[in-house]
Structures are given as structure tokens and as C-alpha cells.
Amino acid sequence: MEQVVRLASQLGALLQTERRRRSMSQTDLASKVGTHQKTISAIENGSEGVKLETLLGIIAALDLDMQIVPRRKVGKSIEDIF
């Protein structure tokens, strides 16, 4: 599964889907990461201001990888025309 994420709400929804796919509760995931259930809830609801360390811990606990790639261009640029 590859998915483009550009918003906190998109990332939260993706993490929630993956957590549920693994039949984990928010409390289970929080325990595995070493954080609180309310933190997991906030992230899944798209709350901003999350510590990077916590986010990376959640990604690892869900056995996911994060990949940073250049954005795809939607339209042609002037350089593509000439």
C-alpha cells in the first residue's frame, strides 16, 4: 500500500485504518509506543503539534515505513512546453 499524505488529517486516518486492520485498540498501540491513549486519539483525529518521535514510534509499531519523495506536478510547467 502506498498513499500520498499531505495533511495531518490524512495521516491520522491512515494510521487509524492500519491500527484497526491489526485489531489493535488505541490503548494497545499507546502501550506499545510508550504514550497515552489520548495521544493516539489526537493523532488519528488529525491534531497538529505531535512530537516527531511519537509519530515515528507509531509508524514503527504498526510495521509501516515513511518515505519522503518530491511532489508530483499536477500540470505542465512552462519548461515542459518549450
C-alpha positions as CSV (number, residue, x, y, z in Angstrom):
1,M,0.0,0.0,0.0
2,E,1.3,3.4,-1.0
3,Q,-0.6,6.5,-0.1
4,V,0.2,10.2,-0.5
5,V,-0.3,12.1,2.7
6,R,-0.2,15.9,2.8
7,L,-2.4,16.8,5.7
8,A,-2.4,15.8,9.4
9,S,-6.0,14.5,9.0
10,Q,-4.9,12.2,6.1
11,L,-2.1,10.8,8.2
12,G,-4.4,10.3,11.2
13,A,-6.9,8.4,9.1
14,L,-4.2,6.2,7.5
15,L,-2.8,5.3,10.9
16,Q,-6.3,4.6,12.3
17,T,-7.0,2.3,9.4
18,E,-3.8,0.4,9.9
19,R,-4.3,0.1,13.6
20,R,-7.8,-1.3,13.1
21,R,-6.5,-3.6,10.4
22,R,-4.2,-5.1,13.0
23,S,-7.1,-5.4,15.5
24,M,-5.4,-3.1,18.0
25,S,-7.1,-0.7,20.3
26,Q,-5.8,2.8,20.8
27,T,-4.7,1.7,24.3
28,D,-2.8,-1.3,22.8
29,L,-1.0,1.0,20.4
30,A,-0.3,3.6,23.0
31,S,1.2,1.0,25.3
32,K,3.4,-0.4,22.6
33,V,4.7,3.1,21.7
34,G,5.0,4.3,25.3
35,T,2.5,7.1,25.2
36,H,-1.1,7.7,26.2
37,Q,-4.4,6.6,24.5
38,K,-5.4,10.3,24.2
39,T,-2.3,11.0,22.2
40,I,-3.2,8.2,19.7
41,S,-6.7,9.6,19.5
42,A,-5.5,13.1,18.9
43,I,-3.2,11.9,16.1
44,E,-5.9,9.9,14.5
45,N,-8.2,12.9,14.6
46,G,-5.6,15.0,12.7
47,S,-4.4,17.1,15.6
48,E,-1.3,19.0,14.8
49,G,1.7,19.6,17.1
50,V,2.6,15.9,17.6
51,K,6.2,15.1,18.6
52,L,8.1,13.6,15.7
53,E,9.5,10.9,18.0
54,T,5.9,9.8,18.9
55,L,4.8,9.7,15.3
56,L,7.8,7.7,14.2
57,G,7.2,5.3,17.1
58,I,3.6,4.8,16.0
59,I,4.7,4.2,12.4
60,A,7.2,1.6,13.6
61,A,4.7,-0.1,15.9
62,L,2.3,-0.5,13.0
63,D,5.1,-2.0,11.0
64,L,5.0,0.8,8.4
65,D,7.7,2.9,6.7
66,M,7.6,6.5,5.9
67,Q,9.0,7.7,2.6
68,I,9.7,11.3,1.6
69,V,9.6,11.9,-2.1
70,P,9.3,15.0,-4.3
71,R,5.8,16.1,-5.0
72,R,4.3,15.1,-8.3
73,K,3.4,18.1,-10.5
74,V,-0.2,18.3,-11.4
75,G,0.1,20.3,-14.6
76,K,2.7,21.1,-17.1
77,S,5.3,23.7,-16.3
78,I,6.4,26.3,-18.9
79,E,9.7,24.3,-19.3
80,D,7.7,21.2,-20.4
81,I,6.1,23.2,-23.3
82,F,9.3,24.6,-24.8
